[in-house]
Amino acid sequence: MHLVHYNNKYNPSDANKQPDGLAVLGVLFMISKEDNQNLSAIIDKLSSIQYRNSEVKLDKELKLKSLLPDTFPYFRYTGSLTTPPCSEVVTWTVFVDTVQISTAQ
């Protein structure tokens, strides 16, 4: 999962053109038999997103921290976006520990 953040000293549409424009948190999933309730607020709304630039309001509050691993060893490096235009404007943080997700999710 990629949680993309833009540097608020730029407009969101301009951040991907700045060398310090974006920060991405990378979280790897581990398959579990149990649903991850912290992901439910997002997963429950995915079917409502059918078109580019669609917006959906979540039914319950979502705290970013609930989507991250419980411990925080991580790797950090500067790199690029993973999709075109693949601009080299990202500070990547990739967590060593995983987050559980069920096969159904």
N, C-alpha and C positions, 0 to 999 in steps of 0.2 A: 504494500500500500504506500502510495506517495501522498504526503500532506504538503502541499505547495503553499508557500508564503511569499508575499512580495514586500520589498523594502518600502515602508510608507513615506519615505522622502520622495518617491516617484509615484506617478499615476500608475494604476494597475496595468494599463495598456502599454506603458513605456518601460516597465521594470525589466522586461526580457531583452532590452537593448542596453542595459547598464551592467558594468562588470560586477557590481554588488547588488544586483536587482532582485535575485530570488534566493530563497533558502528552502530546501526540500528535506523533510524527514522521511526516511525510508524504513518501513517496518515489514519484516518477513513474517509470513503466517505458517503455523504448524497445524495440520489437520487434527481435529479432536472429535470425539463422539458427541460432545456437548456443544450446544449453541453458545456463542459468545454474546451475552446479553448487551454488552457495551456497543456492539456493532448493530444491534437490532434497529435503533433509531434511523440509521442510514439504509440498511438492507430493506426494511419495510417500505421505503419510498422509492426504491430503484425502478419499479415497474411504472411509476408515474413520470419518469423522465424518458421521453420518447424522441425529443428533438434537440438539436444543438442549441445551446444557450437557454434551455429550459430551466426554470427555477421551481423549487419545491420547498415548502416549510415543513420542518420536522414537528412531530406531534409532542415530543418531549425534549427537555434540555439535553444537550450533548456537551460534555466537557472533553476537550482535546486530550487531556492527560489520561482519560479512560481508554483511549485508543492505543496508547503506548505501552511498551513492556514495563513490568514492575521495577526492573533494575535498569540502570543507565550506562553500562559500558557501550561505547559507540566508536565508529570510525568517522572522521570528518575529512573532507577533501573538497577542492574546487573542481568543478566539472561542467558538464553541459546538460541541456535539456535532453530528454530521451525521445522526443518527437520533433519533427521539423518545426522551426528552423535549426534545431540542435545548437542554439546559441550557448557559448561558454560563459554563462552568467550565474551559475548555480553554486551555492555552498551546500554541499550534500552532507547530511548526517544520517548514517545508517546504523541502526541499533543491532548489537550482537545478539541479544535475546529475542525470541519470537513471541508472537501473540497467537492465542488459540482461535481457530475458526472451524466450524463444523462443515462436513461435506455438503449438507443441505444449504448452508449459507453461501 
